[in-house]
Amino acid sequence: MKNLIPSIPILIAVLSSARGAEEVRFAQVGETVTLTPTKPNGARYLYWSCCNQNEVANLNPIASSWTIKSRMSVSTSNSALTIKQLRDEDFVTYTFSKLVGKDTKVSVYTHLHYTPSLVMDVNPSSPLLIGESLSVTCNAKTPQNLHRKPEIYLLDPQGGRVKTGPGTNSFKATRQHNGNWTCVVKYNQKQYSATVPVTVLDLSPASSSYQYASYSSPLTIPCSIFPQITMDQIKARGFQEVHWQFYSKPSPSVGAGDPKTLFSLSLNKLEWKPNRLPSLNPVPAQKGNFSLTKRPGKKVDTGDYVCTAKFDKDVTLTRTIHVEVLEIIAYPGKNLTSGQQLHLICGIGLNMSSDLQLKWVPPEQSLQSDLVHANFTITEVSTRDSGKWRCELWQGSTKLTSEEITLKIEPKLSAWMLVIICSAAAIVVLLLVLVFILCRRRQRKMRHPRHRLCQCKSPKPKGFYKT
């Protein structure tokens, strides 16, 4: 069995001597431990020792500085010994001593006891596929001279207690097993823990299985492998293919009717093969992200989008995203006259759950205020209602999407305006009649002039002629 992590986590039991109060603490290999003695009042010579009185650190009273080993440090204020990045050889007996005059007094006697605590055996060592075996061991061995045994239990990644007491637990890996497993030890009203991550290859859960679009806003349909898993690891576990399918509405359930295949992923070059849908675009799949992006939605986009990833050993991962498109309907239309009745309807193509709300945002100059319902009627619209009306879909304090409609309201003609328009029209007609009469009279005069001119073929000029 291979280990999922490079080193086995270790619990450390820390005991005081009979001279001090009993204390038990737990730590893990690779962590940092700090051992704090009682306050060394009046002491000039201080030192830490271990391994049969071999000195670890000592205080130089002249320079007022500590001489210490690597990975260790001592606080100048309280003489606490800190051991960084615990290793197996650090689990020995440590003693703090102080010299007051000619007497040497032991202030703190601390024992670090090596004991395996939490072991995660996984086969194979790479990320597990769903259905593979998972073995978890939670154990804490403590010194025999404890008055009572500590409480030990195992927590799963969701924080649920799997088992109380030391031992090994075996599971068939599921997506719920992905995350940090924790071995907890309680003693003397104190709690200590060691954690180990387990990775189960799965599609990342979407924030919601429902996604909402509108005619004026784009949309992302999510589908991706957990981000901490690389594409090389995915391929190593027998990755075969990924494809998207679409079930249009209305359909009673996913799988009803004939689905449309939108895209399929080529493993050789990690290139998508599209099905000629211009409103959809897949993101590059180099990092295990198989999501789709959409332009502003249309009503025909409503439906179920299914992302399927296939692996060896008949392992199939699926994610279904239900897409709903928010739309606004204005009856009798968007171009109205003042005084007309208007019905505005905003909604999505299903019965909304109780955690969804629709909010209307009218134009700034509009006097409409009672807009608490998705569908409402304005008995008589006015020119103040002209402009952009926005309908927003909210879930709690999060706005999911919004849609806009532009209304054009023409002013209503009053009686005085009708009189003025009719008078102006009559004047225009009279002017046209007058112009017509004048033109006719002018033409008549041109045809019948008062003095006619001679029309002889060879007119002779007036005067005297010789005969």
VEXKETI-427332 format. One record per residue (C-alpha): x, y, z. Coordinates in nm, 3 decimals. Layout:
<atoms>
<atom px="X" py="Y" pz="Z"/>
...
</atoms>
This chain:
<atoms>
<atom px="0.000" py="0.000" pz="0.000"/>
<atom px="0.134" py="0.335" pz="-0.098"/>
<atom px="0.101" py="0.637" pz="0.121"/>
<atom px="-0.092" py="0.939" pz="-0.002"/>
<atom px="0.148" py="1.180" pz="0.169"/>
<atom px="0.527" py="1.169" pz="0.192"/>
<atom px="0.544" py="1.128" pz="0.571"/>
<atom px="0.318" py="0.956" pz="0.821"/>
<atom px="0.156" py="1.206" pz="1.060"/>
<atom px="0.271" py="1.154" pz="1.418"/>
<atom px="0.106" py="1.244" pz="1.746"/>
<atom px="0.328" py="1.356" pz="2.030"/>
<atom px="0.230" py="1.301" pz="2.390"/>
<atom px="0.392" py="1.559" pz="2.618"/>
<atom px="0.407" py="1.475" pz="2.988"/>
<atom px="0.529" py="1.680" pz="3.279"/>
<atom px="0.721" py="1.522" pz="3.565"/>
<atom px="0.570" py="1.447" pz="3.898"/>
<atom px="0.702" py="1.780" pz="4.017"/>
<atom px="0.464" py="1.972" pz="3.793"/>
<atom px="0.103" py="1.952" pz="3.693"/>
<atom px="0.022" py="1.675" pz="3.451"/>
<atom px="-0.003" py="1.796" pz="3.093"/>
<atom px="-0.065" py="1.606" pz="2.770"/>
<atom px="-0.036" py="1.763" pz="2.427"/>
<atom px="-0.041" py="1.625" pz="2.074"/>
<atom px="0.136" py="1.738" pz="1.757"/>
<atom px="0.219" py="1.604" pz="1.411"/>
<atom px="0.542" py="1.533" pz="1.224"/>
<atom px="0.637" py="1.845" pz="1.029"/>
<atom px="0.467" py="2.079" pz="1.274"/>
<atom px="0.619" py="2.308" pz="1.537"/>
<atom px="0.621" py="2.235" pz="1.913"/>
<atom px="0.689" py="2.490" pz="2.185"/>
<atom px="0.783" py="2.372" pz="2.538"/>
<atom px="0.734" py="2.642" pz="2.802"/>
<atom px="0.896" py="2.608" pz="3.149"/>
<atom px="0.802" py="2.784" pz="3.468"/>
<atom px="0.938" py="3.136" pz="3.505"/>
<atom px="1.312" py="3.112" pz="3.596"/>
<atom px="1.322" py="3.390" pz="3.857"/>
<atom px="1.664" py="3.464" pz="4.000"/>
<atom px="1.840" py="3.209" pz="3.782"/>
<atom px="2.161" py="3.305" pz="3.609"/>
<atom px="2.238" py="2.982" pz="3.423"/>
<atom px="1.964" py="2.821" pz="3.217"/>
<atom px="1.980" py="2.530" pz="2.978"/>
<atom px="1.772" py="2.273" pz="2.791"/>
<atom px="1.895" py="1.919" pz="2.761"/>
<atom px="1.781" py="1.588" pz="2.617"/>
<atom px="1.906" py="1.238" pz="2.546"/>
<atom px="2.071" py="1.163" pz="2.880"/>
<atom px="2.159" py="1.521" pz="2.967"/>
<atom px="2.300" py="1.624" pz="2.629"/>
<atom px="2.255" py="1.997" pz="2.604"/>
<atom px="2.023" py="2.134" pz="2.336"/>
<atom px="2.045" py="2.502" pz="2.429"/>
<atom px="2.208" py="2.709" pz="2.700"/>
<atom px="2.201" py="3.072" pz="2.803"/>
<atom px="2.524" py="3.274" pz="2.801"/>
<atom px="2.484" py="3.501" pz="3.106"/>
<atom px="2.745" py="3.745" pz="2.979"/>
<atom px="2.611" py="3.792" pz="2.626"/>
<atom px="2.251" py="3.725" pz="2.735"/>
<atom px="2.202" py="3.507" pz="2.428"/>
<atom px="2.112" py="3.143" pz="2.377"/>
<atom px="2.331" py="2.891" pz="2.201"/>
<atom px="2.099" py="2.647" pz="2.023"/>
<atom px="2.084" py="2.369" pz="1.767"/>
<atom px="1.940" py="2.399" pz="1.416"/>
<atom px="1.560" py="2.412" pz="1.375"/>
<atom px="1.531" py="2.516" pz="1.738"/>
<atom px="1.491" py="2.850" pz="1.907"/>
<atom px="1.451" py="2.974" pz="2.263"/>
<atom px="1.248" py="3.275" pz="2.368"/>
<atom px="1.446" py="3.536" pz="2.556"/>
<atom px="1.138" py="3.638" pz="2.755"/>
<atom px="1.020" py="3.305" pz="2.899"/>
<atom px="1.291" py="3.054" pz="2.789"/>
<atom px="1.038" py="2.850" pz="2.589"/>
<atom px="1.201" py="2.597" pz="2.354"/>
<atom px="1.057" py="2.584" pz="2.002"/>
<atom px="1.128" py="2.285" pz="1.776"/>
<atom px="1.047" py="2.348" pz="1.412"/>
<atom px="0.950" py="2.085" pz="1.153"/>
<atom px="0.939" py="1.789" pz="1.389"/>
<atom px="1.125" py="1.477" pz="1.276"/>
<atom px="1.134" py="1.124" pz="1.410"/>
<atom px="1.459" py="1.183" pz="1.599"/>
<atom px="1.307" py="1.477" pz="1.787"/>
<atom px="1.089" py="1.246" pz="1.995"/>
<atom px="1.311" py="1.220" pz="2.303"/>
<atom px="1.310" py="1.344" pz="2.663"/>
<atom px="1.377" py="1.717" pz="2.709"/>
<atom px="1.474" py="1.873" pz="3.042"/>
<atom px="1.485" py="2.241" pz="3.137"/>
<atom px="1.719" py="2.331" pz="3.424"/>
<atom px="1.813" py="2.647" pz="3.608"/>
<atom px="2.106" py="2.718" pz="3.840"/>
<atom px="2.028" py="2.937" pz="4.139"/>
<atom px="2.345" py="2.989" pz="4.338"/>
<atom px="2.504" py="2.645" pz="4.381"/>
<atom px="2.179" py="2.447" pz="4.348"/>
<atom px="2.050" py="2.310" pz="4.023"/>
<atom px="1.669" py="2.283" pz="4.010"/>
<atom px="1.467" py="2.111" pz="3.740"/>
<atom px="1.174" py="2.335" pz="3.650"/>
<atom px="1.007" py="2.135" pz="3.373"/>
<atom px="1.051" py="1.773" pz="3.276"/>
<atom px="0.901" py="1.713" pz="2.931"/>
<atom px="0.876" py="1.379" pz="2.752"/>
<atom px="0.805" py="1.355" pz="2.378"/>
<atom px="0.674" py="1.008" pz="2.296"/>
<atom px="0.692" py="0.876" pz="1.937"/>
<atom px="0.362" py="0.717" pz="1.836"/>
<atom px="0.194" py="0.670" pz="1.494"/>
<atom px="-0.142" py="0.842" pz="1.490"/>
<atom px="-0.315" py="0.875" pz="1.153"/>
<atom px="-0.224" py="0.670" pz="0.847"/>
<atom px="-0.394" py="0.702" pz="0.506"/>
<atom px="-0.328" py="0.399" pz="0.287"/>
<atom px="-0.454" py="0.448" pz="-0.068"/>
<atom px="-0.415" py="0.221" pz="-0.367"/>
<atom px="-0.328" py="0.363" pz="-0.618"/>
<atom px="-0.137" py="0.662" pz="-0.484"/>
<atom px="-0.269" py="0.897" pz="-0.753"/>
<atom px="-0.620" py="1.047" pz="-0.712"/>
<atom px="-0.878" py="0.775" pz="-0.651"/>
<atom px="-1.158" py="0.695" pz="-0.890"/>
<atom px="-1.505" py="0.662" pz="-0.749"/>
<atom px="-1.555" py="0.304" pz="-0.628"/>
<atom px="-1.191" py="0.232" pz="-0.545"/>
<atom px="-1.095" py="0.117" pz="-0.195"/>
<atom px="-0.990" py="0.364" pz="0.072"/>
<atom px="-0.839" py="0.268" pz="0.407"/>
<atom px="-0.814" py="0.514" pz="0.696"/>
<atom px="-0.638" py="0.439" pz="1.024"/>
<atom px="-0.674" py="0.666" pz="1.326"/>
<atom px="-0.461" py="0.563" pz="1.624"/>
<atom px="-0.283" py="0.732" pz="1.916"/>
<atom px="-0.052" py="0.532" pz="2.139"/>
<atom px="0.023" py="0.710" pz="2.465"/>
<atom px="0.262" py="0.633" pz="2.753"/>
<atom px="0.144" py="0.360" pz="2.991"/>
<atom px="0.168" py="0.575" pz="3.303"/>
<atom px="-0.131" py="0.794" pz="3.210"/>
<atom px="-0.409" py="0.782" pz="3.468"/>
<atom px="-0.670" py="0.746" pz="3.194"/>
<atom px="-0.670" py="0.696" pz="2.820"/>
<atom px="-0.744" py="0.987" pz="2.584"/>
<atom px="-1.057" py="0.998" pz="2.371"/>
<atom px="-0.985" py="0.922" pz="2.004"/>
<atom px="-1.217" py="0.955" pz="1.704"/>
<atom px="-1.208" py="1.000" pz="1.325"/>
<atom px="-1.380" py="1.281" pz="1.130"/>
<atom px="-1.466" py="1.265" pz="0.760"/>
<atom px="-1.423" py="1.566" pz="0.525"/>
<atom px="-1.775" py="1.685" pz="0.607"/>
<atom px="-1.693" py="1.694" pz="0.978"/>
<atom px="-1.902" py="1.391" pz="1.068"/>
<atom px="-1.772" py="1.146" pz="1.326"/>
<atom px="-1.700" py="0.816" pz="1.150"/>
<atom px="-1.578" py="0.608" pz="1.443"/>
<atom px="-1.489" py="0.651" pz="1.808"/>
<atom px="-1.174" py="0.481" pz="1.926"/>
<atom px="-0.855" py="0.375" pz="1.748"/>
<atom px="-0.871" py="0.148" pz="1.447"/>
<atom px="-0.884" py="0.114" pz="1.070"/>
<atom px="-1.183" py="0.203" pz="0.853"/>
<atom px="-1.234" py="0.088" pz="0.494"/>
<atom px="-1.458" py="0.255" pz="0.235"/>
<atom px="-1.555" py="0.249" pz="-0.130"/>
<atom px="-1.442" py="0.593" pz="-0.247"/>
<atom px="-1.719" py="0.841" pz="-0.326"/>
<atom px="-1.720" py="1.213" pz="-0.392"/>
<atom px="-1.806" py="1.268" pz="-0.023"/>
<atom px="-1.469" py="1.118" pz="0.075"/>
<atom px="-1.277" py="1.394" pz="-0.105"/>
<atom px="-1.111" py="1.637" pz="0.138"/>
<atom px="-0.926" py="1.637" pz="0.471"/>
<atom px="-0.969" py="1.344" pz="0.710"/>
<atom px="-0.899" py="1.429" pz="1.073"/>
<atom px="-0.787" py="1.215" pz="1.366"/>
<atom px="-0.886" py="1.388" pz="1.691"/>
<atom px="-0.742" py="1.323" pz="2.037"/>
<atom px="-0.898" py="1.474" pz="2.352"/>
<atom px="-0.728" py="1.474" pz="2.692"/>
<atom px="-0.767" py="1.695" pz="2.999"/>
<atom px="-1.026" py="1.915" pz="2.826"/>
<atom px="-0.787" py="1.990" pz="2.542"/>
<atom px="-0.823" py="1.880" pz="2.181"/>
<atom px="-0.552" py="1.804" pz="1.926"/>
<atom px="-0.578" py="1.676" pz="1.572"/>
<atom px="-0.381" py="1.540" pz="1.277"/>
<atom px="-0.512" py="1.574" pz="0.921"/>
<atom px="-0.441" py="1.406" pz="0.589"/>
<atom px="-0.595" py="1.504" pz="0.253"/>
<atom px="-0.762" py="1.247" pz="0.030"/>
<atom px="-0.836" py="1.327" pz="-0.335"/>
<atom px="-1.118" py="1.153" pz="-0.516"/>
<atom px="-1.132" py="1.237" pz="-0.886"/>
<atom px="-1.466" py="1.404" pz="-0.948"/>
<atom px="-1.630" py="1.700" pz="-1.117"/>
<atom px="-1.636" py="2.014" pz="-0.907"/>
<atom px="-1.982" py="2.082" pz="-0.769"/>
<atom px="-2.147" py="2.390" pz="-0.918"/>
<atom px="-2.263" py="2.662" pz="-0.682"/>
<atom px="-2.612" py="2.569" pz="-0.800"/>
<atom px="-2.758" py="2.311" pz="-1.036"/>
<atom px="-2.964" py="2.595" pz="-1.184"/>
<atom px="-2.814" py="2.870" pz="-1.398"/>
<atom px="-3.006" py="3.175" pz="-1.517"/>
<atom px="-2.959" py="3.378" pz="-1.834"/>
<atom px="-3.147" py="3.659" pz="-2.003"/>
<atom px="-3.179" py="3.813" pz="-2.347"/>
<atom px="-2.927" py="4.081" pz="-2.246"/>
<atom px="-2.671" py="3.894" pz="-2.030"/>
<atom px="-2.420" py="3.613" pz="-2.105"/>
<atom px="-2.395" py="3.287" pz="-1.913"/>
<atom px="-2.133" py="3.032" pz="-1.808"/>
<atom px="-2.236" py="2.667" pz="-1.775"/>
<atom px="-1.979" py="2.515" pz="-1.535"/>
<atom px="-1.816" py="2.171" pz="-1.557"/>
<atom px="-1.460" py="2.102" pz="-1.437"/>
<atom px="-1.242" py="1.856" pz="-1.249"/>
<atom px="-1.132" py="1.960" pz="-0.899"/>
<atom px="-0.873" py="2.238" pz="-0.955"/>
<atom px="-0.602" py="2.067" pz="-0.745"/>
<atom px="-0.590" py="1.777" pz="-0.995"/>
<atom px="-0.372" py="1.831" pz="-1.302"/>
<atom px="-0.458" py="1.719" pz="-1.654"/>
<atom px="-0.168" py="1.470" pz="-1.644"/>
<atom px="-0.319" py="1.306" pz="-1.335"/>
<atom px="-0.657" py="1.293" pz="-1.509"/>
<atom px="-0.505" py="1.119" pz="-1.811"/>
<atom px="-0.312" py="0.878" pz="-1.587"/>
<atom px="-0.639" py="0.750" pz="-1.440"/>
<atom px="-0.768" py="0.632" pz="-1.778"/>
<atom px="-0.949" py="0.942" pz="-1.898"/>
<atom px="-1.140" py="0.863" pz="-2.219"/>
<atom px="-1.369" py="1.145" pz="-2.325"/>
<atom px="-1.588" py="1.439" pz="-2.230"/>
<atom px="-1.903" py="1.545" pz="-2.409"/>
<atom px="-2.192" py="1.788" pz="-2.363"/>
<atom px="-2.555" py="1.704" pz="-2.436"/>
<atom px="-2.862" py="1.925" pz="-2.438"/>
<atom px="-3.221" py="1.831" pz="-2.352"/>
<atom px="-3.455" py="2.108" pz="-2.460"/>
<atom px="-3.761" py="2.207" pz="-2.261"/>
<atom px="-4.024" py="2.099" pz="-2.204"/>
<atom px="-3.908" py="1.755" pz="-2.097"/>
<atom px="-4.029" py="1.563" pz="-1.791"/>
<atom px="-3.677" py="1.461" pz="-1.692"/>
<atom px="-3.318" py="1.439" pz="-1.807"/>
<atom px="-3.300" py="1.155" pz="-2.056"/>
<atom px="-3.649" py="1.209" pz="-2.194"/>
<atom px="-3.658" py="1.266" pz="-2.568"/>
<atom px="-3.363" py="1.277" pz="-2.805"/>
<atom px="-3.067" py="1.478" pz="-2.672"/>
<atom px="-2.852" py="1.697" pz="-2.892"/>
<atom px="-2.477" py="1.645" pz="-2.869"/>
<atom px="-2.319" py="1.990" pz="-2.844"/>
<atom px="-1.946" py="1.920" pz="-2.810"/>
<atom px="-1.706" py="1.630" pz="-2.767"/>
<atom px="-1.344" py="1.653" pz="-2.654"/>
<atom px="-1.060" py="1.504" pz="-2.859"/>
<atom px="-0.803" py="1.345" pz="-2.626"/>
<atom px="-0.507" py="1.363" pz="-2.863"/>
<atom px="-0.495" py="1.741" pz="-2.899"/>
<atom px="-0.748" py="1.831" pz="-2.631"/>
<atom px="-0.957" py="2.005" pz="-2.894"/>
<atom px="-1.333" py="2.037" pz="-2.891"/>
<atom px="-1.543" py="1.915" pz="-3.182"/>
<atom px="-1.841" py="2.151" pz="-3.209"/>
<atom px="-2.186" py="2.078" pz="-3.345"/>
<atom px="-2.219" py="2.420" pz="-3.510"/>
<atom px="-2.400" py="2.604" pz="-3.236"/>
<atom px="-2.289" py="2.967" pz="-3.268"/>
<atom px="-2.426" py="3.075" pz="-2.929"/>
<atom px="-2.203" py="2.828" pz="-2.739"/>
<atom px="-1.826" py="2.827" pz="-2.688"/>
<atom px="-1.625" py="2.579" pz="-2.475"/>
<atom px="-1.330" py="2.707" pz="-2.273"/>
<atom px="-0.980" py="2.557" pz="-2.333"/>
<atom px="-0.958" py="2.218" pz="-2.159"/>
<atom px="-0.586" py="2.215" pz="-2.072"/>
<atom px="-0.655" py="2.263" pz="-1.698"/>
<atom px="-0.946" py="2.024" pz="-1.667"/>
<atom px="-1.206" py="2.292" pz="-1.719"/>
<atom px="-1.482" py="2.176" pz="-1.955"/>
<atom px="-1.725" py="2.468" pz="-1.905"/>
<atom px="-1.933" py="2.632" pz="-2.177"/>
<atom px="-1.992" py="3.003" pz="-2.226"/>
<atom px="-2.303" py="3.144" pz="-2.388"/>
<atom px="-2.391" py="3.471" pz="-2.550"/>
<atom px="-2.703" py="3.651" pz="-2.427"/>
<atom px="-2.968" py="3.382" pz="-2.400"/>
<atom px="-3.275" py="3.306" pz="-2.601"/>
<atom px="-3.587" py="3.122" pz="-2.501"/>
<atom px="-3.474" py="2.819" pz="-2.700"/>
<atom px="-3.171" py="2.791" pz="-2.470"/>
<atom px="-3.394" py="2.679" pz="-2.184"/>
<atom px="-3.324" py="2.318" pz="-2.096"/>
<atom px="-3.084" py="2.073" pz="-1.931"/>
<atom px="-2.714" py="2.071" pz="-2.018"/>
<atom px="-2.537" py="1.745" pz="-1.924"/>
<atom px="-2.157" py="1.723" pz="-1.896"/>
<atom px="-2.025" py="1.364" pz="-1.902"/>
<atom px="-1.664" py="1.253" pz="-1.835"/>
<atom px="-1.576" py="0.887" pz="-1.895"/>
<atom px="-1.285" py="0.692" pz="-1.746"/>
<atom px="-1.160" py="0.336" pz="-1.744"/>
<atom px="-1.324" py="0.075" pz="-1.519"/>
<atom px="-1.668" py="0.195" pz="-1.631"/>
<atom px="-1.642" py="0.511" pz="-1.419"/>
<atom px="-1.862" py="0.793" pz="-1.550"/>
<atom px="-1.890" py="1.137" pz="-1.394"/>
<atom px="-2.185" py="1.360" pz="-1.484"/>
<atom px="-2.306" py="1.708" pz="-1.402"/>
<atom px="-2.648" py="1.839" pz="-1.502"/>
<atom px="-2.707" py="2.214" pz="-1.521"/>
<atom px="-3.064" py="2.340" pz="-1.561"/>
<atom px="-3.066" py="2.665" pz="-1.759"/>
<atom px="-3.360" py="2.902" pz="-1.738"/>
<atom px="-3.393" py="3.226" pz="-1.936"/>
<atom px="-3.547" py="3.533" pz="-1.778"/>
<atom px="-3.781" py="3.724" pz="-2.009"/>
<atom px="-4.018" py="4.022" pz="-2.006"/>
<atom px="-4.351" py="4.036" pz="-2.188"/>
<atom px="-4.529" py="4.370" pz="-2.239"/>
<atom px="-4.895" py="4.359" pz="-2.348"/>
<atom px="-5.026" py="4.512" pz="-2.574"/>
<atom px="-4.671" py="4.618" pz="-2.669"/>
<atom px="-4.376" py="4.847" pz="-2.604"/>
<atom px="-4.510" py="5.146" pz="-2.803"/>
<atom px="-4.811" py="5.297" pz="-2.628"/>
<atom px="-5.012" py="5.616" pz="-2.589"/>
<atom px="-5.075" py="5.790" pz="-2.258"/>
<atom px="-5.384" py="5.655" pz="-2.090"/>
<atom px="-5.354" py="5.303" pz="-2.227"/>
<atom px="-5.348" py="5.000" pz="-1.997"/>
<atom px="-5.023" py="4.803" pz="-1.980"/>
<atom px="-4.953" py="4.452" pz="-1.852"/>
<atom px="-4.589" py="4.371" pz="-1.765"/>
<atom px="-4.491" py="4.007" pz="-1.705"/>
<atom px="-4.144" py="3.895" pz="-1.589"/>
<atom px="-4.045" py="3.538" pz="-1.516"/>
<atom px="-3.863" py="3.218" pz="-1.599"/>
<atom px="-4.001" py="2.901" pz="-1.744"/>
<atom px="-4.078" py="2.719" pz="-1.419"/>
<atom px="-4.241" py="2.759" pz="-1.081"/>
<atom px="-3.983" py="2.952" pz="-0.885"/>
<atom px="-3.860" py="2.817" pz="-0.554"/>
<atom px="-3.928" py="3.014" pz="-0.239"/>
<atom px="-3.568" py="3.144" pz="-0.220"/>
<atom px="-3.598" py="3.327" pz="-0.555"/>
<atom px="-3.745" py="3.676" pz="-0.588"/>
<atom px="-3.815" py="3.905" pz="-0.882"/>
<atom px="-3.767" py="4.281" pz="-0.846"/>
<atom px="-3.871" py="4.556" pz="-1.086"/>
<atom px="-3.663" py="4.871" pz="-1.133"/>
<atom px="-3.869" py="5.138" pz="-1.321"/>
<atom px="-3.725" py="5.447" pz="-1.496"/>
<atom px="-3.616" py="5.722" pz="-1.257"/>
<atom px="-3.893" py="5.958" pz="-1.363"/>
<atom px="-4.169" py="5.697" pz="-1.330"/>
<atom px="-4.417" py="5.736" pz="-1.046"/>
<atom px="-4.490" py="5.364" pz="-1.022"/>
<atom px="-4.416" py="5.228" pz="-0.673"/>
<atom px="-4.620" py="4.913" pz="-0.616"/>
<atom px="-4.386" py="4.675" pz="-0.797"/>
<atom px="-4.366" py="4.389" pz="-0.548"/>
<atom px="-4.512" py="4.135" pz="-0.788"/>
<atom px="-4.348" py="3.985" pz="-1.096"/>
<atom px="-4.667" py="4.048" pz="-1.296"/>
<atom px="-4.851" py="4.377" pz="-1.258"/>
<atom px="-5.079" py="4.612" pz="-1.450"/>
<atom px="-5.053" py="4.988" pz="-1.502"/>
<atom px="-5.410" py="5.107" pz="-1.551"/>
<atom px="-5.310" py="5.426" pz="-1.733"/>
<atom px="-4.956" py="5.477" pz="-1.851"/>
<atom px="-4.805" py="5.823" pz="-1.888"/>
<atom px="-4.503" py="5.971" pz="-2.059"/>
<atom px="-4.320" py="5.941" pz="-1.726"/>
<atom px="-4.327" py="5.565" pz="-1.773"/>
<atom px="-4.118" py="5.589" pz="-2.091"/>
<atom px="-3.767" py="5.445" pz="-2.072"/>
<atom px="-3.593" py="5.129" pz="-1.955"/>
<atom px="-3.769" py="4.891" pz="-1.719"/>
<atom px="-3.542" py="4.631" pz="-1.556"/>
<atom px="-3.651" py="4.304" pz="-1.401"/>
<atom px="-3.395" py="4.139" pz="-1.165"/>
<atom px="-3.383" py="3.781" pz="-1.041"/>
<atom px="-3.245" py="3.752" pz="-0.687"/>
<atom px="-3.155" py="3.465" pz="-0.458"/>
<atom px="-3.120" py="3.605" pz="-0.110"/>
<atom px="-2.868" py="3.889" pz="-0.140"/>
<atom px="-2.725" py="3.766" pz="-0.474"/>
<atom px="-2.848" py="3.896" pz="-0.809"/>
<atom px="-2.856" py="3.605" pz="-1.051"/>
<atom px="-2.948" py="3.785" pz="-1.374"/>
<atom px="-3.160" py="4.071" pz="-1.510"/>
<atom px="-3.355" py="4.165" pz="-1.820"/>
<atom px="-3.455" py="4.507" pz="-1.963"/>
<atom px="-3.732" py="4.640" pz="-2.183"/>
<atom px="-3.766" py="4.991" pz="-2.328"/>
<atom px="-4.114" py="5.145" pz="-2.332"/>
<atom px="-4.207" py="5.434" pz="-2.560"/>
<atom px="-4.514" py="5.626" pz="-2.440"/>
<atom px="-4.656" py="5.897" pz="-2.671"/>
<atom px="-4.860" py="6.181" pz="-2.518"/>
<atom px="-5.240" py="6.165" pz="-2.545"/>
<atom px="-5.414" py="6.432" pz="-2.765"/>
<atom px="-5.649" py="6.664" pz="-2.567"/>
<atom px="-5.965" py="6.844" pz="-2.702"/>
<atom px="-5.787" py="7.182" pz="-2.730"/>
<atom px="-5.499" py="7.014" pz="-2.915"/>
<atom px="-5.751" py="6.860" pz="-3.155"/>
<atom px="-5.914" py="7.208" pz="-3.212"/>
<atom px="-5.575" py="7.364" pz="-3.277"/>
<atom px="-5.472" py="7.084" pz="-3.514"/>
<atom px="-5.806" py="7.105" pz="-3.700"/>
<atom px="-5.783" py="7.486" pz="-3.725"/>
<atom px="-5.431" py="7.466" pz="-3.856"/>
<atom px="-5.537" py="7.203" pz="-4.108"/>
<atom px="-5.831" py="7.423" pz="-4.222"/>
<atom px="-5.605" py="7.722" pz="-4.268"/>
<atom px="-5.363" py="7.514" pz="-4.471"/>
<atom px="-5.650" py="7.391" pz="-4.690"/>
<atom px="-5.782" py="7.747" pz="-4.743"/>
<atom px="-5.436" py="7.867" pz="-4.838"/>
<atom px="-5.403" py="7.585" pz="-5.087"/>
<atom px="-5.745" py="7.670" pz="-5.239"/>
<atom px="-5.651" py="8.039" pz="-5.264"/>
<atom px="-5.323" py="7.956" pz="-5.433"/>
<atom px="-5.507" py="7.729" pz="-5.674"/>
<atom px="-5.760" py="8.005" pz="-5.766"/>
<atom px="-5.489" py="8.262" pz="-5.823"/>
<atom px="-5.297" py="8.023" pz="-6.045"/>
<atom px="-5.611" py="7.956" pz="-6.256"/>
<atom px="-5.684" py="8.326" pz="-6.303"/>
<atom px="-5.329" py="8.391" pz="-6.412"/>
<atom px="-5.345" py="8.114" pz="-6.667"/>
<atom px="-5.675" py="8.255" pz="-6.803"/>
<atom px="-5.528" py="8.604" pz="-6.850"/>
<atom px="-5.234" py="8.462" pz="-7.039"/>
<atom px="-5.469" py="8.294" pz="-7.285"/>
<atom px="-5.689" py="8.608" pz="-7.358"/>
<atom px="-5.472" py="8.923" pz="-7.365"/>
<atom px="-5.643" py="9.266" pz="-7.403"/>
<atom px="-5.452" py="9.373" pz="-7.727"/>
<atom px="-5.408" py="9.113" pz="-7.993"/>
<atom px="-5.098" py="9.123" pz="-8.214"/>
<atom px="-5.105" py="9.108" pz="-8.601"/>
<atom px="-5.074" py="8.758" pz="-8.724"/>
<atom px="-5.014" py="8.830" pz="-9.101"/>
<atom px="-4.769" py="8.612" pz="-9.280"/>
<atom px="-4.585" py="8.915" pz="-9.425"/>
<atom px="-4.665" py="9.214" pz="-9.213"/>
<atom px="-4.565" py="9.556" pz="-9.345"/>
<atom px="-4.447" py="9.830" pz="-9.129"/>
<atom px="-4.653" py="10.139" pz="-9.095"/>
<atom px="-4.557" py="10.445" pz="-9.311"/>
<atom px="-4.571" py="10.591" pz="-9.666"/>
<atom px="-4.485" py="10.388" pz="-9.969"/>
<atom px="-4.418" py="10.494" pz="-10.328"/>
<atom px="-4.656" py="10.362" pz="-10.587"/>
</atoms>
